[in-house]
Amino acid sequence: MKRTRFVVFGNVQGVCYRHYSAKKARELGISGFVRNLIDGRVEVLAEGEDEKLDAFLIFCKKNPGQSCVEKLEIEEIKKINKIEFKGFEIRN
């Protein structure tokens, strides 16, 4: 089980990116959240099994909804705190 944070660049707000990425995360059994950032990017924090997380990242790179993803900045996060996610949510 690993936790990954990534930031999505491109035309990713107002085009259902959060909706489609959250739907896919739930299908894969990934926990975490997706939210818009004030500068037009989208932030995702996802936790799950390696293979499922890899599949989720591939999906998120392929322009879900009407988005146009330019790039993802990805970082693996060591789980040093006891924050546990229950499901995958869309945050504002």
Secondary structure as UniProt FT lines:
FT   STRAND          2..11
FT   HELIX           17..28
FT   STRAND          31..36
FT   TURN            38..39
FT   STRAND          42..48
FT   HELIX           50..61
FT   TURN            65..66
FT   STRAND          68..77
FT   STRAND          88..91
//
